[in-house]
Amino acid sequence: MTSDPADFEALVGAISIRREGMPVVEGGHLTIRFGMSGPGAVIRAAKDHVAVFDVGAGTRLESLGGYGMQDAPGGPFFVWELTEPHGDTVEVCYTDGGEVIASEVVSVVRGGSLVRPDDVATLTFRVPGGTGDPGPGIVPVDERDSSWEDGHPRFRVYLHGSGGTETYGWTDTYDITGADVLQVIDWAQRQAGDVLTYAVALVRDDVEHARINPGHGRGLVWLVGMDGNDTTDPGSADDVTQQRMLARRHHRIDVADLDTMPTTVHEPYEGGRPTRGRR
């Protein structure tokens, strides 16, 4: 199943994967660059949904690693290094759930440098991305359709001892009242610093749930992030949410001075490190 690499498009979904430029063989390995876009786009989507084969030998090229950037100006990209093919063509297969959806046979450039994306026509392949989540939706409404308000919300902040590439880890949880969501985000960022990840939820007590299942009426509405220990499918909307949580360790949400949390409140951490109960 092959296609003209200069004009190719397949299933529409939550992730768009683009082969950017021609594969290059240099220094005993093959290098190929992929760009991603869409609500489910993450760096590792290329490795999750692409397999590269040596056309002459009929064998799959093994991964030697690579590098990329999640928040690059043109969207996430991944530069993948693989074992060197024997011939001068490779087959790039695009997969979803382990099934090959489409493929292309591409000539490799030997002894050159990686061609920039705007120099060569690209191939684009789109995959569903796990959940089929269409991304943000914005619709006009009549504000009179709401019949009650809560002027005293309770927020819950999860602080996670996450690793370098995953949000899994120990959890320290705090409820905050008497503040608004901007103050809560500011407080969470102060605790997390560039060490921990954080998530913010609105605590909701549902009377009907409590009636049906006594003792279980309390739930959460996630406002920023989610439970870092939840298992997610690669490329899904939840997976993207966790990747954004990791990115916020180094890209803080800008909160205006008037919206910051007072420094007189309980501060169990400072920049991700315990303060031993400092108040």
C-alpha positions in Angstrom: 0.0 0.0 0.0 1.9 3.0 -1.2 1.3 6.6 -2.0 2.8 9.6 -3.6 4.8 11.2 -0.7 4.2 14.7 -2.2 0.4 14.4 -1.9 -0.9 12.0 0.7 -3.6 12.3 3.3 -5.5 9.6 5.2 -7.9 9.2 8.2 -8.9 12.4 9.8 -8.6 12.3 13.6 -7.0 13.9 16.7 -3.4 13.6 15.6 -1.7 14.7 12.3 1.7 13.1 11.7 3.9 14.6 9.0 7.1 13.3 7.5 9.1 16.4 7.1 11.8 16.2 4.5 13.7 13.2 3.2 15.3 10.5 5.4 19.1 10.9 5.6 21.8 8.3 6.1 24.9 9.6 7.8 27.3 8.2 10.4 25.9 4.7 10.2 22.3 5.5 11.0 19.2 6.8 9.3 17.6 10.1 10.5 14.0 11.0 9.8 12.0 14.0 11.1 8.3 14.0 11.9 6.0 16.9 12.9 2.7 16.5 14.8 -0.4 18.6 15.2 -3.9 18.3 16.6 -5.3 18.1 20.2 -3.7 14.7 20.7 -0.2 15.7 19.4 2.7 14.7 21.6 6.4 14.1 20.8 6.2 10.3 21.1 3.2 10.0 18.8 5.6 9.5 15.9 7.2 6.4 17.5 3.8 5.1 18.6 2.2 5.3 15.2 5.2 4.9 12.7 7.3 1.9 11.8 10.2 2.1 9.2 11.3 -0.9 7.1 14.3 -1.6 4.9 12.7 -2.3 1.5 15.6 -4.4 0.2 16.0 -6.6 3.3 12.3 -6.6 4.4 13.4 -5.9 8.0 12.2 -3.3 10.4 14.8 -0.6 11.4 15.5 -0.5 15.1 15.2 2.7 17.1 18.4 4.3 18.3 16.7 7.2 20.1 16.1 10.7 19.0 15.1 14.2 20.2 12.2 16.6 19.8 10.3 19.5 21.3 6.7 19.6 22.6 6.0 23.3 22.3 8.0 24.2 19.1 6.6 27.2 17.1 5.3 24.9 14.3 4.0 22.3 16.7 5.7 19.2 18.3 8.4 17.5 16.3 10.5 14.4 16.7 13.8 13.6 15.0 14.2 9.9 15.0 17.5 8.0 14.6 17.2 4.3 13.4 19.6 1.6 12.2 21.0 2.1 8.7 19.1 0.4 5.8 21.0 -1.7 3.3 19.4 -0.2 0.2 18.4 3.3 -0.9 14.7 3.1 -0.1 12.7 2.6 3.1 9.0 2.0 3.7 7.4 4.2 6.3 4.3 2.6 7.7 1.6 4.6 9.6 -0.2 2.5 12.2 -3.2 2.7 14.5 -3.7 0.1 17.2 -0.9 -2.0 15.6 -2.7 -2.1 12.2 -1.0 -0.6 9.2 -3.4 2.1 7.9 -1.2 3.5 5.1 2.5 3.4 4.0 4.9 5.1 1.6 8.2 4.1 -0.1 10.7 6.9 0.3 14.2 7.3 -1.2 16.9 8.1 1.4 19.7 10.7 1.0 23.1 9.3 1.8 25.9 11.5 3.1 23.8 14.7 3.4 22.2 16.7 6.2 18.6 16.5 7.4 16.6 18.5 4.9 14.4 21.2 6.5 10.6 20.7 6.2 10.1 23.6 3.9 12.6 22.3 1.4 10.8 19.0 0.4 7.1 18.1 0.0 5.8 16.3 3.1 3.6 13.4 3.8 0.7 13.8 6.2 -1.0 10.9 8.1 -3.8 11.4 10.6 -4.8 8.9 13.3 -7.7 8.9 15.7 -5.5 9.5 18.8 -7.1 7.1 21.3 -10.2 8.9 22.5 -11.6 10.6 19.5 -11.8 13.7 21.6 -12.6 16.6 19.2 -10.8 19.1 21.4 -12.1 22.4 22.7 -15.6 23.4 21.8 -17.0 27.0 22.0 -20.7 27.7 21.4 -22.9 30.8 22.2 -25.4 30.3 25.0 -28.2 32.1 26.8 -26.8 33.0 30.3 -30.4 32.7 31.7 -30.3 28.9 31.4 -28.4 28.7 34.8 -30.6 28.9 38.0 -28.1 28.8 40.9 -24.6 30.0 41.8 -22.0 29.0 44.4 -20.0 32.0 45.7 -17.9 29.9 48.1 -16.2 27.2 46.1 -13.9 24.6 47.6 -10.8 23.8 45.5 -8.6 20.7 45.7 -4.9 20.8 44.7 -2.9 17.7 43.9 0.9 18.0 44.2 2.7 15.1 42.5 6.2 13.9 42.9 6.4 13.3 39.2 9.4 12.0 37.2 11.1 13.6 34.3 8.8 12.3 31.6 5.8 10.9 33.5 3.4 12.4 36.0 3.2 9.3 38.1 4.5 9.6 41.7 3.5 10.3 45.3 0.6 12.7 45.9 0.1 15.4 48.6 -3.4 16.9 48.5 -4.9 20.1 49.9 -8.3 21.7 49.9 -8.5 25.5 49.7 -11.5 27.7 50.5 -11.9 31.5 50.6 -10.0 32.0 47.4 -10.6 32.1 43.7 -9.1 29.9 41.0 -6.3 32.3 40.1 -5.2 32.5 43.7 -5.3 28.7 43.9 -3.2 28.3 40.7 -0.7 30.8 42.1 -0.5 28.9 45.4 -0.1 25.6 43.6 2.7 26.9 41.4 4.5 28.3 44.4 4.5 24.9 46.0 5.4 22.9 42.9 8.2 25.1 41.6 10.1 23.3 38.8 10.2 20.1 40.8 6.6 18.9 41.3 3.6 18.8 39.0 0.2 20.1 40.2 -3.5 19.8 39.3 -6.5 21.9 40.5 -10.1 20.7 40.8 -13.4 22.1 41.9 -14.9 20.0 44.8 -18.5 19.2 44.2 -20.9 17.5 46.7 -23.7 15.8 44.7 -26.8 15.2 46.8 -28.2 12.7 44.4 -25.0 10.7 44.3 -24.9 10.7 48.1 -28.5 9.4 48.3 -27.9 6.5 45.9 -24.4 5.7 47.3 -24.1 7.1 50.9 -20.7 8.3 51.7 -19.7 8.8 48.1 -21.4 12.0 47.1 -18.2 14.1 46.8 -16.5 14.4 43.4 -14.1 16.5 41.5 -14.3 18.7 38.4 -10.8 19.1 37.0 -9.9 22.7 36.1 -6.2 22.5 35.5 -4.5 19.2 34.9 -5.8 15.9 36.3 -4.7 13.1 38.6 -1.1 12.4 37.6 -1.4 8.7 38.6 -4.3 8.0 36.2 -3.4 5.7 33.4 -3.8 7.2 29.9 -3.6 6.0 26.3 -0.7 7.4 24.3 -1.9 10.3 22.2 -5.2 10.6 24.0 -6.6 13.9 25.4 -5.8 12.8 29.0 -2.2 12.0 27.9 -1.9 15.5 26.4 -3.2 16.9 29.7 -0.5 15.1 31.7 2.2 16.2 29.2 1.0 19.8 29.7 1.3 19.3 33.5 5.0 18.3 33.0 5.6 21.4 30.8 4.1 23.8 33.4 7.1 23.0 35.7 9.1 25.2 33.4 6.4 27.4 31.9 4.4 28.9 34.7 1.0 30.4 34.2 1.4 34.2 34.5 -0.8 35.5 37.4 -1.1 39.2 38.0 0.0 40.6 41.3 -3.5 41.4 42.4 -4.5 37.8 41.8 -1.8 36.1 43.8 -2.4 34.1 47.0 -1.4 36.0 50.1 2.0 34.8 51.5 0.5 34.5 55.0 -1.3 31.2 54.2 0.0 27.7 54.9 2.9 26.9 52.6 3.9 23.2 52.9 6.4 23.5 50.1 8.6 26.1 48.6 9.6 25.5 45.0 8.8 21.8 45.3 10.8 21.3 48.5 9.1 20.7 51.9 9.1 23.6 54.3 8.3 21.4 57.4 5.0 23.0 58.1 6.0 26.6 57.7 3.0 29.0 58.0 
